[in-house]
Every structure is written in C-alpha cells, then in structure tokens.
Amino acid sequence: MYYRGSAAAVIVYDITKLDSFQTLKKWVKELKEHGPEDIVVAIAGNKNDLGDIREVPMKEAKEFAESISAIFIETSARNSVNIEALFQKISKQIPPLENTEVESNESFKLSGTLPAPARRRGKEEEEEEEEKRKKGNKRKKGKKRKKKQKRKKGKKRKKTKKG
C-alpha cells in the first residue's frame, strides 16, 4: 500500500469473502500507524450485486467504519453502483488545498467532454512508417545473421585446433 502524501485512501473488501474483510482491518491498522494523520479513509464493500452470497454482514462493516471514523459504502464495480457516490463523499471530506494563486471562493467544473482525437495520419505517412519499420527489421535480422556466422566460424576453429 502506498499512502505517503495521500489525502484519501479507499480500502475495498469483497462482501462475499470474510477473509477479505479481515485483511481490510490489517490495512486500516497499517494506514493508521504509518499514514498521514489527517487522511480521509473510505471503506467500500464491493460486489453488492452478489448480496445473496454475502459473507460480511453490512452492519458489521458499517460499525467497523464508524469505529475508525471512516466513510462506509457498498458498491458494485460491475454494475457501477455507488462508485461516483463514494468519490463524492470523499471529496466533501478532503480539506481544500492551500493555494495562494486561487481565491478560496473560486471553483471549477469538469466539462465531461473528452479532448479532440489526434489528427489522423494520411496514407503517405502510414506508408513511410511501414517502410521505416521494415528497414529496422531487416537491420535486426542482418545483425543476428552475422552473430550466427561468427559463432559457426568460432566452432570450426576450435575443432581444427583440437583435431
């Protein structure tokens, strides 16, 4: 686990495996002993879509989270359930960065749009790339062939010296 300088830690266990919850407790202990004092800890019980084969009672996990002042939520990565909610809860608890360049009342919004795709290469550029690749492969094959020939010559010389 890497947590140096972290503002938050999400520790995930599998609700269908009790041993994963026991392991989680060890990770929490490690984090509390060696992690940053003010780190925001979130405990996520994953695979809540498999509640019918649950081994970790929600009540037990929630009580443990409360005992260490951690955020608790059950999620389903497969079905994208409560993933965004988890990060929203964490973001509300992380203290703001101390940045003198930005006024404290300024905010920003993620646009939700992706950057424009890279310019598509033309056919000529693709052909040039292919030629470069082929030349590179020929050079490699030529070097390998030379090495093989040197080895064969070396073996022949040894045989003639012995015989």
N, C-alpha and C positions, 0 to 999 in steps of 0.2 A: 504494500500500500504506500502510495506517495502522497504526502499531505503538506509538505513544507510550503508555507506561504499561502495555503488554501483558505478561502473564505467559507467554503462549504464542503461537506462530504455527504455523499449518498451511499448508504450501505444497504445492499439488497440481499434478501434471502428468498428462498423458494418456499411458498406456503405449503407445498406438497412434500417437503423434506425437513423433518425436525432437526436433523444434523446441520442443515444449512443455517437454521436459526441459532443453534449453539455456537457455530463458527462466527456468526454475526456478533454475538456477545463478546467473543475474543477480540474481534476487530475493533469494537467500540472501546474496550478496555485499552487496547494499544493506542487508539486515537486520543483517548482522554489522558493517557500517561505521556505521550510524546508529541501530540499535535498542538496546533495553536490554541491558546486559551479561549479565544472568542469565536472559534469555528462553529458554524451552523451545521448541526447534524440532522440528517433526514434518514429515516428507516423506511424502506419500501419493501412490502411483501409482494413479490411478483407471482404471476400466474393465477390471479384471482378468477380467471376464466375456468380454472380447474378446481373450483370450490368443493366439488363432490368427492375429491380425493385428498382433501386438506389434512395435513398432519399438525400444522401450527395454528392453534386457535387464535382468532383475531383479537380476542380480549387479552390474551397473554402478551401478544406482541405490542398491543396498544399500551398496556400497563407498563411494559418494559420501556417503551419510548418515553412515556410520561415521567418515569423514574429518573431518566437521564436528560430530561428537558429537550427531547428531540421531536422533530416533526414525524408524524406517522401517517402513512397512506398505503393502501393496497393498490397494485397496478396490474395491468396485463400488457406486456410489451407486444404480444402477438396481436391483440385487438386495439392497441393504442388507447387503453383506458387509464385515465388519471396520470398520464405521463406529463402532459402540459401542466396540469394542476400541481403536480409535485414541484416542478421548477418555479411555478408562480409562488407557491408557499415559501420556497427557499429564497427567492428574490425579494420577498417582502421582509425577510428577517436579516438579510445581509446589510450591514451598515454601508452608507454611501462612501465612495472613495473620496479621500481628501485631495481635491484638485483645485489649485488656485486659479487655473485658466477658465474654468467653467463656474458660472454663478450657481449657487445652490438651488435656485428656483427654475433653472433651465432643465429641459427634458428632451428626449428624442424618441422617435417611434421607428420601429423596423418596418420597412415598406412591404415585406413579404414577397418582393419580386427578386428574381434571380438576375445576375448580370447577363448582358447580351452574350450570345455564344461567340466563340472565337471565329475569326474570318476563315471561311472555307478555302482550302488551297485549290488552285487551278490544276488542270490536267498536266501542264508542263512542269509545275513544281513537284507534283507527285511522281512524275517520270524521272526527274532529276534525283529525287530522294531514293527511288528504286535503284538507279544506276550507282549511286554512292554506296548503297547497301551491298550491291553485288560486287563492286570493286573491293570493298572491305572484306567480304567473304573470300574472294579469290586470294587476297594477300594472306589471310589466315591459313588457307589451305596450302599455299605455297610454302609458308614457314614450317608447317607441320611436315610437309613432304621432305624439306631439307633436313630437318631434325632426324627423320626416319633414315634417310640416306646416310647421314653421319654415323648413326648408331650401327647400321649394317657394315659400313666400312671399318668401324672400330672393332666389331666382332670378327671380321675377316682377318684383320691384322693380328689379333690375339691368337687366332687359330694357327696362322702361319708361323708365329713366333714359337708356339708350343710344339708344333709338329716338325 
